[in-house]
Amino acid sequence: MTNWPELAREIADDVLYPAADSVDADGEIPLSHFEALAAEGFYGLAAPPEFGGPGLGIDDLVAVAETLCGGCLATCFTWMQHHGVVAGLASSPNHDLRDEYWDGLMDGSVRAGVAFAGAIPQPPLLYARRVDGGYVLDGVAPFVTGWGIVDILQLSARDEFDDSIVHAIVDAVPGQGVSMEELPLIAARGSNTVRMRFDGFEVPDERVSKVVTQEEFAAGQGFGSWLNACMAMGVARRCLTELGERGVDTAGFASEASAVRANLDAALGGRFDLFAARAQASELAIRAAAALVTATGSSAAVSGATAERLMREATFTLVAASRPQMRAALLGELGADAAGA
């Protein structure tokens, strides 16, 4: 049986982390990073066992994601998007669409990304209007990761009449009715995150993977938000490793990290507030990165230093895949009055 967390550690330590500073400086992820993940089966982790997935437990899933995020945040941030498409197509009633892509998605020869942020707010940023034979999309998908890296995208838009959420699979290429603007992120720049604008973009019914209710969409977003905490925890744990190599006693930090992970796991079961736990994770990452900058000394003030990169990555987790509730909880963690946030 594959030990997925150990395999992830090997890839993180041998492939991802040695190149992380140069990936950050160049703003480009080597194709070899994704090939390494694909070769070991990491693109099929989210697939259920009945569709060829490994049946990975929650604890192992978290360990894998945290380890890879601590290896190279840009690579892992891009790779994580793929699994939303795998999970979505696994439960799609559009079997022809699933069959078209499934084998490639599982072995990583087809890489996928998601564009769901436009459907989340009320009013939404991205609308879907029903027409004969499909939908027409208008509006903005504000953060779409992996442009130029992924092959297909799952677009999520809110139906303008009944507030249902329309999920569609489209090729990740320029086309009529869509334009892109690259976003200069402070960290994970190699993820090629863009803002997409849609103006009368046509999606035929055969490309629609499913239409779900607001409640179903929110439930999926809750799990995704929980999983996104792995970014902060991965950065925090990498900072602790670096601190330990500099002779700093990290026992206190390690205890805090275990407590935060316990709260995140409890939140998944409804026994702790998810947004409070995510806020704790990002606040821990910020403090761990600040400690690493301090321990590193003045060289950390030079652009391109590992400590400087991890500080920016920790800052990135404060707002990446955030929600208003998390922002309020995080402001509280940071000692600010969140009443007007």
N, C-alpha and C positions, 0 to 999 in steps of 0.2 A: 504493500500500500504506500502511495506517495506521501511523504512528509512535506506538505505544502509550505508550512512556515519555514522549515529548514531550507527548502529549495529557494524560497523567496530571499532568505538571508544570503545565500550564496550568490544569487544574481545581484542583490543590492550591494554587497561588499566587493564582488569581483568585477561587475560590469557597470553598474549605475553610479555608485558613489565616487569611484576614481575619476569619472568624467563630469561630475556634477558642476564643478566650478567652471569648466570650459563650456558646458551646455548653457549655463547661465550667462556667461560673457558673450557667447556667440549668438544666443537666441535661437539655437537650432538643435533638435534632438537627433542623434545619429540613428539611422534606420536600424542599425545593429541592436539597439536597445529593444525595439519592438520585436525584432526577429528572435532575440534571446527569450523573451516572454512567450512568444508563439511556439518556439521549439519545445518548450517544457509544458505546454498546455494551459498557460495562464489566461488565454483568451476565452476558454470555455468554462471558467469557474462558476459563473452565475447560472449556467444551464441546469435545469432539474435533472435528476438521474434518469428519468424516463426519456429524456432527449439527449442522453450521452454525457451529462455533467457528472462531476465527481461526488456530488452530494456533500459538499464542504460544510462543516458545522460553523456556527456563528463565531466561536472562539478562534478557529483557524482562519476564517475569512478576515477577521479583525487583525490577527497577527500578520497575515500576508500583506494587507493594505498598509498597515502602519510601517512595516519593514520596508516596503517598496517606496513609500512616501519619504522615509528617512534616507533612502538611497539617492533618489533624484525626484524632487517634487514635480518638476515639469513633465517627466516621463510618466510618473504614476497618475498625475492629475489628468493627463490625456488618456491613458489606458483605462482609468476608472469609468470614463463616459461610455465605453464600449458595452459594459455590462448592463446598463439600463436598456439598451437596444436588445441584447440577448434575452433578458428577462421579459421585456415587452412582447417580443415575437414568440416566445415560448408559450405565452397565454393568448396569442392572437387567434381570432376566428378566421383570419385570412390565411388559410393554409398554403395557398399557392405562393403568397408573398414570403411566408416563412421558409418554404422549401427552396425558393429561389436563392436565398442567402445563407441558409443555415450552416451548411458544411464549411463555407468560407469564414463565417463568423466564429465557428468553433475552433478552427485551426489557425485563425489569425491572418489568413490570406485576404480576408475582407475585414477592414477595420471600421468601426462605427463610432459616431458621436451623437450627442443629444442637444436639442434646442428647446427646452421646456420653460425657461424663465419668462418668456413672453406671455404664457398662459396663467401665471400664478397670481399677479395682482388683480385687484378690482378697482377700477375697470382694467381689463387686460391690455397688454401692449400689442398682442398679436391675435387678430380675429380670424375666424373661419366662417365663410358664408356659403351655405348650401346652394348648389346649382345643379342642373341636370348632369348626371354622370360624375359628380364629384364635389369638390369644394374650391373656393377661391380664397386665398390668404392675403390679408392686408395688415401692415403694422411692422413691429420690430421684435426681433429676438435679440435681447441685449448682450448676452454672453454665450457665444458658441465656440467651444474649444476643439482644436484639432484641424482647423481649415488648412487644406493642403497636405494633411497627414491621413485623415480618415477618408474612406471611400463612400460611405453613405451616412445620412443624418436622419434621426427621428425628430421630425418637427412636431411640436405640440402647440395647438391654438385653441382658443375658446370660441365655441359656437355663439355667434352674436344673438341668436334667438333664444336658445334654451340653456345656455351656460354649460353645456356638456363640453368635454375636452376631446378634441380630435387629434389622434396620433397618426402620422403618415411617414413613410419611408421614402426618401428622395436621394438622388445622387448628389454628392457633395462637390458640385461643379457650378460655375457661373451659368445662369440661364435667364430667360426672359422673365421679367417681373421680380428679380432679386438682385440686390447689390450688397457688397461687403465693405466694412471699414475695420482695419486692424486696430486693436487696442494695445497700447504700449504699457503692459502690466509692470508693476514694480518687482514682481517675482514670477517664476515659471513662464518667462517670455517664450521659451521654446515650444510652449503648448499651442502657439498660433491661435490665440483667442480673438474672435472678431465679433463685431455687431452686424447683424444681417437685417436688411430692410426689404419688406415685401410689398409689392404694388401690383395687385391683380395676379398673383402667382397661382397658377392652376395646378390642382392635385386631383388626378382621376381616382375614382373609387378603388381601382385595383391596387393603388399605392397606399390606401388607408389600412393601417394595421388593426386599429380598434377605435371605438368611441366609448368613453367612460363618463360616469357621473362625476360631479364635483367631489363627492365623498370618496369615491374610489381613487381619484387623482390625488386627493389630500393624503390618503393612506400610503400611497406609494411615495409621495414626497417626504413623509415622516421617516420612512426607512432610509431614503436617500440622504436626508439630513443627518441621521444618526451615523451613517457610513462615512459621510464627509468629515466627521470629527477625526477620522484616521489621519487626515492631513496634519492637523494640529498635533496630535499625539505622536505621529511619526517624526515631525520636526523636533518636538520636545525630546523624544528619546534619542535622536541623533545628537542633539546638543549635550545630553547627559553623557553619551559615549565620548564626545570630544572633550568634555570637562574632565572626565575620568582619566583620559590620556594625558591631560595637563596636570594631573595629581590633585585635582579638586575632589573633596569628599561630596558625593552626590546622594548620600543616603536619604537626606530629607526630601530632595526632589523626587527620588525614586518612590518613596512612600506616597508622596502627593500624586504622582502619576498613577499608581495603583488605585488610589482612592477615586481619582477622576474616572479611570476606566470602569471601576465598579459602578459609579453613578451613571455612566453612559449605558452600561449593560442593564442596569435597573430601569433606565428610561425606556429602553427597547421593550421591556415587559410592562410598562405603565406604572412603575413604582417610583419614578423620579421624573422631574421635569426635564424634558429633552433639551430645551433651549438653555436652561440653567447649566446643564451638564456640558453642552457644547461651549458655552461661555467660559466655564472652568477650564476646558481643554485649551482654548486659545489664550487665555490669561496665563496658564502654565507655560505654554510655548513662548510667550513673550518674555516671561521672567527667566526661563532657562536660556533663551538666546541672549538676553541682556547679561546674564552671568557669564556666558561664553565670551561675549565681547570683552567684558571686564577682565576675565582670566587671560585672554589672548593679548590684551594690551594695545598699544598704539597702532600696531599693524592691522588691527581690525577696522581702523578708520580708512583704510585704503580699499578702493573699489576692487572687487575680485577676490578678496579674502574670504575664506570659508565662513568665518564667524559673521562677517558682514552679510554674506548671502543668506545664512540661516536667520539672521535678524530680519531681513526683508521677507523671507518666507514665513516667519512667524507672524509678521504684520499682515501678510496676505491672508492668513487664516482668520484674522479678525473680521474680514468682510466677505471672503469667498463663500458662495452658497449660503449667505446669511439670510435671516428673516427679521422682521421688526422685533419679534419677541426675544430673539437672541441678542440683538443690538441693545435692548433695554437691560437684559440680564448682564451683558458684558460691561455696560457702562456702570452698573452697580458693582461688579467685581473690581472694576478699575477705580472705584471710589467717586464716581461722578453721579450727579443727579440726573436720572433718566426720565424725569417727568415730562420733559418736552421733546424727547427723542422720537 
